[in-house]
Amino acid sequence: MRKRFLPLLFGIALITQPSASYAQNEFQVVESVRENPDNEPQPVHPLPHARQLMWNETEFYAFFHYGINTYTNKEWGDGSENPSLFAPTAAPDPKQWLEAAKSAGMQGGIAVVKHHDGFCLWPTATTSHNVTASSNEYAKATNIPKDFAAAAKELGMKYGFYVSPWDRNSGYYGDGTNNYVEKLFIPQCTELAAYGDDQFEMWFDGANGGSGYYGGANESRSIDASTYYDIPNLRHQVHQLCPNCVMWGVGGEARWIGNEAGWAGETNWLIQNNGRGAGANTEGAENGWLWLPGESDAKATTKGWFWHEGEDVLSAERLFQMYLETVGRNATLILNLPPDKSGKLPTATVNRMAELGNMLKTRLANDLAKTAKVTVSETRAAGAQRNYEASNIIDDNKDTYWAANDGSTSATITFEWDNVQTVRYVTMMEYVKLGQRVKNFTIETSENGVTWTKQGGNIKCTTIGYKRIIPLNGSTSSSYSTGYKAKYVRITINDSKACPTLHTVSIF
């Protein structure tokens, strides 16, 4: 399911798109003199929209590829499939999907409700190519968006939907008119947005043309993706209904990390230049002009995105490695769990998710930093209603943070315990509401406070961003080693775009 990004023309996007609904419109002029009673650091632009910050906080969530391909043993249907091929052997159970995801430590999920074949898993008014046209009794009663949203709310999880912009069934697609976008695509997205105003993400794959059924034409059609989907209007309409819904991929508010293997670059900026430059997806761009955080999509199973007979589930160790190489590298991880023909996740998948959840709890739950004495090389002066003390980084409050002084681009943060501890991981989080800053850092341990040992092996200790997790042994594939004995852990920020800010440091 290769992703092909649809580039957005920057000038056109800013002119045609209402500022309230476009996440990149944070290009404010920073005045040289401004009221600042709290003495907050000047922001480093570009900045995230509030919905992008909330999206980043989801961190780890599930992908559920389910649809007519589940029953045809395909990955991409061509749109000619008879709706009766969608034939669940039981009532599809989105609550069971989400329960498994929650057991793995995930915060939410995205349900595929329309893939490239154009078959809709809800009774849409836009096309007859949907569940109501199937002869299967379970299919006729299926409404995945409705049931998925209800289950997520019941479980206290975030939710959203995948809807393919490319539609190989519709005769309108690529017919030289605006009919497809105006009569199907935007109305379908609007229907989905109406299933809950608290959706956190709407997922648009980058596939944008090729061969297909197209209402019986059975030909190849291509479109100009930069203009065809009327993204400014789509974004505006969805945000009116779901103000906190990030539009992934085609929507231009979060980027594909650049592979489907569950890893991001060790250097990874939350900013980018809309796909321009080497490593633009996996690493972002240090001097980018768009806030465009990365999402890594990966499969938990050994075959396709959709369920296939005989597939296995990856080991918990391999999935934990993916977590370290995505969430631990300033990206989010959306992990695919495909339901089978019964409309449920296989038992093996359910069991593996519980195993992964227990592993995450065991390895990344006991935060030693909370019991340490924290000292810093410098502390920014407090303002009227805010301080920047070192204690802010261990107070479990994302809205408080430590900050250095203006003009400082380096600093040290030291953790000290009364007794020697065994340490394996260090997690750091910048206060990215004011922009991403850190460019280089070092982590060291000591048993006596005199002799220090650099940790992290050959890992590139460059960016931090929303979150960075460093295995102190330098390996993500065998990270849970015997650990290191330490009475002190020292983080040195060697270089930063402006005075560094950290809102959380955890040590495990």
Order of alpha helices (4+ residues) and beta strands (2+ residues): alpha-alpha-beta-alpha-alpha-beta-alpha-alpha-beta-alpha-beta-beta-beta-alpha-alpha-beta-beta-beta-alpha-beta-beta-alpha-beta-alpha-beta-beta-beta-beta-beta-beta-beta-beta-beta
